[in-house]
Amino acid sequence: MTRKLNFQEITLPVTDGLIAMLAKRHLVPVLTINTHFDHLSVIVINLAIDKHHKL
């Protein structure tokens, strides 16, 4: 069975809580850092979200 994924891009401030939440929800492998920023206070996260999965 193939699951349909919805892709969306969001920009969030980096916090330990954010990283912990992503790790808890197993989303860390799809986290990418936008290299256009000179610092890590903001990241762009490309989330492959199952349409039945709520953040």
Rosetta blueprint (number, residue, H / E / L):
1 M L
2 T L
3 R L
4 K L
5 L E
6 N E
7 F E
8 Q E
9 E E
10 I E
11 T E
12 L E
13 P E
14 V L
15 T L
16 D H
17 G H
18 L H
19 I H
20 A H
21 M H
22 L H
23 A H
24 K H
25 R L
26 H L
27 L L
28 V H
29 P H
30 V H
31 L E
32 T L
33 I L
34 N L
35 T L
36 H L
37 F L
38 D L
39 H L
40 L L
41 S L
42 V E
43 I E
44 V E
45 I E
46 N E
47 L E
48 A E
49 I E
50 D E
51 K L
52 H L
53 H L
54 K L
55 L L
